[in-house]
């Protein structure tokens, strides 16, 4: 009978710890590196496969709404299902006590754009308490590896066609499965969990050796107890993406304001939503990327501060990857250690994708005045809203340059609109306009120059054409 507890605790001395073995998934030690913290030692060894009850719930285009439960232990269930051996398999793996909603949403989006086997993993019995889930993910990961092995041996299905998409603890679970599966195609880590995984050996956490390609999206990468972060601070893929710096996401509330107000009731209420927002942005970004192949362009840079300063603008000659579903299209995706980190900015609300430009405006006019100036950039595929270039004292003859993350991909630029909004209430005699605007696109570094000899009245839009 599968899943029988074969051996009780076996003692190998204090350094080796204890070991437990389960039929089908093998043996698990409780020594180093697994007992790197006191809490892990107190949590003990991982539970049995029966207690964790790892389940595989299959969705395909033939059954997009109602799952078919399939099992490697009872592998005829796979043959009787809509599982297609000619299709790629993507397995969505949740973390700590997940309700599975994001997994269902992920399958819905995936099946809209591609004909795949979409499997949602359920290991909720073993993940209700975080400290036990940290150890139990080893058994659940071994179950995933066993499932892939059965696909290979019974159905001739290659591991290279399997893609594991793991969020939080699920990312490390995917890493455990990958470490047991030679030739696994891909693992995507969605903000891999940080607590009990910071600076741990690669055997314990997700790392690049776990699959042919490992890509990671960091959205709350901070030390948990000191900086309010749920994600790991460690880079752990071939490509590591840090949207908005990878720590706090725009549009998510902060935890500092309630503390400063000594509003502890509000603080307790905000803690849960804070982590849910920042930590969950990783799978929200990924889902949006499935529908937008050219979105989420990420730039190699040594730090987010350098990226914000414009030191890494635009893409280098080898190009830039896109964060999310299509990261595997990047030709340098398997680069070795000493890799660059990849940065980008997103919006606060969905759609989150932004497209980076460097815009320079040379002002024309008859006097220094107070106001704000904006640009609207129009191209063959869209038009941006108002992009603020500068505010305050505006001086004719000066050139104002700013890096802008536009919310629309405009394609080849056809025109630029200049707007000046005067700060005074009355009708001013002063006039401002744009003599020249230069746009440099972030992805390719294409430069577009637009000119005008006319200066319109204040607060009237001015259209510039290619010089």
C-alpha positions in Angstrom: 0.0 0.0 0.0 1.4 3.4 -1.0 2.0 6.0 1.6 2.7 3.7 4.5 5.1 4.9 7.1 8.0 2.6 6.6 10.3 3.7 9.4 9.9 5.5 12.6 12.4 8.2 13.7 15.9 7.0 13.2 18.6 8.7 15.3 22.0 9.6 13.8 23.3 11.9 16.6 22.6 15.5 17.3 24.2 16.9 14.1 22.3 14.6 11.7 19.0 14.8 13.6 16.2 12.4 12.8 14.9 10.8 9.6 11.6 9.5 8.5 10.8 7.6 5.3 7.6 7.3 3.4 6.9 4.8 0.6 6.8 6.4 -2.8 8.4 9.8 -1.8 11.5 8.7 0.0 13.2 9.8 3.2 13.5 13.2 4.9 16.1 14.2 7.4 15.7 16.7 10.2 19.4 17.7 10.4 21.2 20.5 8.8 20.5 22.4 6.6 16.8 21.8 7.4 17.2 22.7 11.1 18.8 26.0 10.6 16.4 27.7 13.1 15.0 26.8 16.5 11.4 27.1 15.1 12.2 24.5 12.4 13.6 22.2 15.0 10.5 22.5 17.2 8.2 21.9 14.2 9.8 18.5 13.7 9.8 16.3 10.6 7.4 16.7 7.7 4.0 14.9 7.9 3.0 11.8 6.0 1.6 12.0 2.4 -1.7 10.8 3.8 -1.9 13.7 6.3 -0.9 16.3 3.7 -3.1 14.8 1.0 -1.5 16.5 -2.1 -4.1 16.7 -4.9 -3.8 17.4 -8.6 -6.8 19.2 -10.2 -6.7 19.3 -14.0 -8.3 22.0 -16.2 -8.2 22.0 -20.0 -10.1 23.7 -22.8 -12.4 20.7 -22.7 -13.2 21.2 -19.0 -12.3 24.9 -18.2 -14.7 25.3 -15.3 -14.9 21.9 -13.6 -11.6 20.2 -12.6 -10.8 16.5 -13.1 -8.8 15.1 -10.2 -6.0 13.0 -11.4 -3.5 10.9 -9.4 0.0 9.5 -10.1 -0.8 6.7 -7.5 -3.9 5.8 -9.5 -2.5 6.7 -12.9 -5.4 5.4 -14.9 -7.2 8.5 -13.8 -4.7 10.5 -16.0 -5.5 8.3 -19.0 -9.2 8.7 -18.4 -8.9 12.5 -18.1 -8.5 15.3 -20.7 -4.8 15.4 -20.0 -3.0 15.8 -23.4 0.4 14.3 -23.8 1.0 16.6 -26.8 0.5 19.8 -24.7 2.6 21.7 -22.3 1.7 21.3 -18.6 1.6 24.2 -16.2 1.2 23.4 -12.5 0.1 26.3 -10.2 1.3 25.8 -6.6 0.0 27.9 -3.7 1.7 28.8 -0.5 0.6 29.1 3.1 -3.1 28.4 3.6 -4.1 29.7 0.2 -7.8 29.5 -0.8 -6.8 28.7 -4.4 -8.5 31.7 -6.0 -5.4 32.9 -7.7 -4.8 29.4 -9.1 -8.3 29.3 -10.6 -7.8 32.8 -12.1 -4.4 31.7 -13.5 -5.9 28.7 -15.3 -8.7 30.8 -16.7 -6.2 33.3 -18.2 -3.8 30.6 -19.4 -6.6 28.6 -21.2 -7.7 31.8 -23.0 -4.4 32.1 -24.8 -3.0 28.6 -25.1 -4.1 25.0 -25.2 -2.4 23.5 -22.2 -2.8 21.1 -19.3 -3.4 23.5 -16.4 -3.1 21.8 -13.0 -3.9 23.4 -9.7 -2.1 21.8 -6.8 -3.9 21.5 -3.5 -1.9 20.8 -0.3 -4.1 22.8 2.0 -4.0 20.1 4.8 -0.3 20.6 5.1 -0.1 24.3 4.8 -2.6 25.7 7.3 0.2 26.6 9.9 3.2 28.3 8.4 5.9 26.6 10.5 4.5 23.1 9.6 4.1 24.1 6.0 7.8 25.0 5.8 8.6 21.4 6.5 5.6 19.8 4.8 6.4 21.4 1.5 9.2 18.8 1.2 6.8 16.0 1.0 4.4 17.9 -1.2 7.3 18.7 -3.5 8.3 15.0 -3.6 4.7 14.2 -4.6 4.9 16.6 -7.5 8.2 15.0 -8.6 6.6 11.6 -8.3 3.7 12.8 -10.5 6.1 14.0 -13.2 8.0 10.8 -13.0 4.8 8.8 -13.6 4.0 11.0 -16.6 7.4 10.1 -18.0 7.4 6.4 -17.3 3.8 5.6 -18.0 3.0 8.1 -20.8 6.3 9.0 -22.3 5.8 12.6 -21.3 9.1 14.5 -21.0 9.7 16.6 -17.9 11.0 19.4 -20.2 7.3 20.1 -21.0 6.4 20.8 -17.4 6.3 24.3 -16.0 5.8 24.8 -12.2 4.4 28.2 -11.1 4.8 28.6 -7.4 3.8 31.4 -5.1 5.4 32.1 -1.7 6.1 28.7 0.0 4.8 27.2 -3.3 7.9 28.5 -5.0 10.2 26.5 -2.7 7.9 23.5 -3.0 8.5 23.8 -6.8 12.2 24.0 -6.1 12.0 20.8 -4.0 10.2 19.1 -6.9 12.7 20.4 -9.4 15.7 19.2 -7.4 14.2 15.6 -7.7 13.4 15.9 -11.4 16.2 15.9 -13.9 15.4 18.0 -17.0 12.4 19.9 -15.6 11.5 22.5 -18.1 10.8 25.6 -16.0 10.0 27.0 -12.6 8.5 30.4 -12.0 8.9 31.7 -8.5 6.2 34.3 -7.5 7.7 36.2 -4.6 9.2 33.1 -2.9 8.6 33.0 0.8 11.2 34.7 3.0 10.7 33.6 6.7 13.0 30.6 7.4 14.4 30.9 3.9 16.6 34.0 4.0 20.3 33.1 3.3 19.6 29.4 3.5 21.6 26.8 1.4 20.3 26.0 -2.1 19.1 22.6 -0.9 16.5 24.3 1.2 15.1 27.0 -1.2 14.4 27.6 -4.8 17.6 28.0 -6.9 18.7 28.0 -10.6 19.7 24.3 -10.5 16.1 23.2 -9.9 15.0 23.5 -13.6 16.3 24.2 -17.1 15.0 27.8 -16.6 14.1 29.5 -13.3 12.5 33.0 -13.4 11.5 34.8 -10.2 9.3 37.9 -9.5 10.1 39.6 -6.2 7.4 41.9 -4.9 7.9 41.9 -1.1 11.5 41.0 -0.7 12.4 42.2 2.8 13.3 40.7 6.1 10.0 39.8 7.8 10.5 40.9 11.4 12.3 44.1 10.7 11.0 45.5 7.5 7.6 43.9 7.0 8.4 41.6 4.1 6.9 38.2 3.2 9.3 37.4 0.3 12.9 36.3 0.3 15.7 38.8 -0.1 17.8 36.2 -2.0 18.0 36.1 -5.8 17.1 32.5 -6.7 16.7 32.2 -10.5 18.4 32.6 -13.8 16.4 35.8 -14.1 15.3 37.7 -11.0 12.8 40.6 -11.6 12.3 43.4 -9.1 9.3 45.5 -10.1 9.3 48.8 -8.3 12.4 47.7 -6.5 10.9 44.4 -5.3 9.9 45.5 -1.8 6.7 47.5 -1.7 4.3 47.8 -4.6 2.5 51.1 -5.5 -1.2 51.0 -4.6 -0.6 48.9 -1.5 -1.0 50.5 1.9 1.9 51.0 4.3 2.2 49.8 7.9 4.0 52.8 9.2 1.2 55.4 9.2 -1.1 53.5 11.7 1.9 53.1 14.0 2.7 56.8 13.9 -0.9 57.5 14.8 -0.8 55.0 17.6 -3.9 53.4 16.0 -3.2 49.8 16.9 -6.7 48.5 16.0 -6.2 49.9 12.5 -2.7 48.5 12.5 -3.9 44.9 13.2 -6.4 45.2 10.4 -3.9 46.6 7.9 -1.2 43.8 8.5 -3.2 41.1 6.7 -4.1 43.3 3.7 -0.6 44.7 3.5 1.0 41.3 3.0 -1.8 40.1 0.8 -1.4 43.1 -1.5 2.4 43.3 -1.9 2.9 39.5 -1.8 0.0 38.8 -4.2 1.1 41.3 -6.8 3.6 38.7 -8.1 0.8 36.5 -9.4 -1.3 39.4 -10.5 1.7 40.7 -12.6 2.2 37.2 -14.0 -1.5 36.8 -15.1 -1.4 40.2 -16.8 1.7 39.3 -18.7 0.0 36.2 -20.2 -2.3 38.6 -22.1 0.4 41.1 -23.0 3.4 39.5 -24.5 5.3 42.8 -25.0 4.5 44.2 -21.6 6.7 44.4 -18.5 10.0 45.1 -20.2 12.7 44.8 -17.5 16.1 46.5 -17.5 19.4 45.0 -16.2 20.9 47.2 -13.5 23.0 46.9 -10.4 20.4 48.4 -8.1 16.9 50.0 -8.1 18.4 53.4 -7.2 20.6 53.3 -10.3 17.6 52.3 -12.4 15.5 55.2 -11.0 18.4 57.6 -11.7 18.4 56.6 -15.4 21.8 54.9 -15.3 20.4 51.8 -17.0 18.4 53.4 -19.7 17.8 52.0 -22.3 18.1 48.2 -23.1 21.7 47.1 -23.8 22.6 45.6 -27.1 21.7 42.1 -25.9 18.2 43.3 -25.3 15.9 43.1 -22.3 13.7 40.3 -21.1 10.0 40.7 -20.2 8.9 39.8 -16.7 6.3 37.1 -16.4 4.9 34.4 -18.8 7.2 35.2 -21.8 10.5 35.6 -19.8 11.6 32.3 -21.5 11.8 34.0 -24.8 14.9 35.9 -23.7 17.9 34.5 -25.5 20.2 35.0 -22.4 17.7 33.4 -20.0 20.2 30.7 -18.9 23.0 33.0 -18.1 25.3 31.8 -15.3 26.0 33.4 -11.9 27.1 37.1 -11.8 23.9 37.7 -13.6 22.3 41.2 -13.6 19.1 41.9 -11.6 16.2 43.2 -13.7 14.2 46.3 -12.7 11.0 47.9 -14.0 8.2 50.1 -12.7 4.5 49.3 -12.7 1.3 51.2 -12.1 -0.7 51.1 -8.8 -3.8 49.6 -10.4 -4.5 47.1 -13.2 -3.5 47.2 -15.9 -0.1 47.4 -14.3 2.3 47.4 -17.3 4.2 50.5 -18.1 6.5 51.5 -21.0 9.6 53.5 -20.3 10.6 56.7 -22.2 13.1 59.5 -21.8 11.5 62.7 -22.8 13.2 66.1 -23.2 11.4 69.4 -23.8 13.1 72.6 -24.9 10.8 75.5 -23.8 10.1 78.6 -25.9 8.3 81.7 -24.6 8.6 85.3 -23.7 9.2 85.2 -19.9 9.8 83.0 -16.8 6.5 81.9 -15.3 4.9 79.5 -12.8 3.1 76.5 -14.1 3.1 72.8 -15.0 3.9 71.3 -18.4 2.7 68.0 -19.7 3.1 65.9 -22.8 0.8 63.5 -24.6 2.6 61.0 -26.8 0.7 59.5 -29.7 1.7 56.6 -31.9 0.4 54.0 -34.3 -1.0 51.7 -31.5 -2.1 54.2 -28.8 -1.9 57.5 -27.0 -0.8 58.3 -23.5 -2.6 60.5 -21.0 -0.9 63.6 -19.7 2.7 62.9 -18.7 3.9 65.6 -16.3 7.4 66.9 -17.2 7.9 69.7 -14.8 6.1 71.9 -12.3 7.0 75.2 -10.7 9.3 77.9 -12.2 9.5 77.3 -16.0 12.2 79.1 -18.0 12.1 79.6 -21.8 15.3 78.3 -23.4 15.8 75.6 -20.8 15.6 71.9 -21.6 13.7 69.7 -19.1 14.3 65.9 -19.2 12.5 63.2 -17.4 12.2 59.4 -17.4 8.5 58.5 -17.8 6.7 55.2 -17.4 3.7 55.5 -19.7 0.6 53.4 -19.2 0.2 52.8 -23.0 2.4 51.2 -25.6 2.2 53.7 -28.4 4.3 52.0 -31.0 6.0 54.2 -33.5 5.5 57.8 -32.4 3.5 60.0 -34.9 3.0 63.2 -32.9 3.5 64.8 -29.5 1.2 67.2 -27.8 2.5 69.9 -25.4 0.2 71.3 -22.7 1.1 74.1 -20.3 -1.1 74.8 -17.3 -0.5 78.2 -15.7 -0.6 78.4 -11.9 -2.0 81.9 -11.7 -5.8 82.4 -11.8 -5.9 85.3 -14.2 -5.2 85.4 -17.9 -1.4 85.9 -18.1 0.4 87.9 -20.8 3.1 85.3 -20.7 3.3 82.5 -23.3 5.0 79.2 -23.2 5.4 76.5 -25.8 7.7 73.7 -26.9 10.4 74.5 -29.4 11.5 70.8 -29.6 10.7 67.5 -27.9 12.9 64.5 -28.1 11.6 61.0 -27.1 13.9 58.0 -26.6 12.2 54.7 -26.2 13.4 52.5 -23.4 13.3 49.1 -25.2 15.2 49.9 -28.4 16.6 53.4 -27.7 14.9 54.8 -30.8 15.1 58.6 -30.9 12.2 60.7 -32.3 12.5 64.5 -32.6 9.5 66.7 -32.9 9.5 70.5 -33.6 7.2 73.5 -33.7 7.7 77.2 -34.5 4.4 78.2 -33.0 3.7 79.3 -29.4 0.1 79.0 -28.6 -1.8 80.9 -25.9 -1.5 79.6 -22.3 -3.4 76.5 -21.4 -3.9 75.7 -25.1 -2.5 72.4 -26.4 0.2 72.6 -29.0 0.8 69.7 -31.5 4.4 69.0 -32.5 5.3 67.1 -35.7 8.4 65.3 -36.7 11.3 67.7 -37.5 
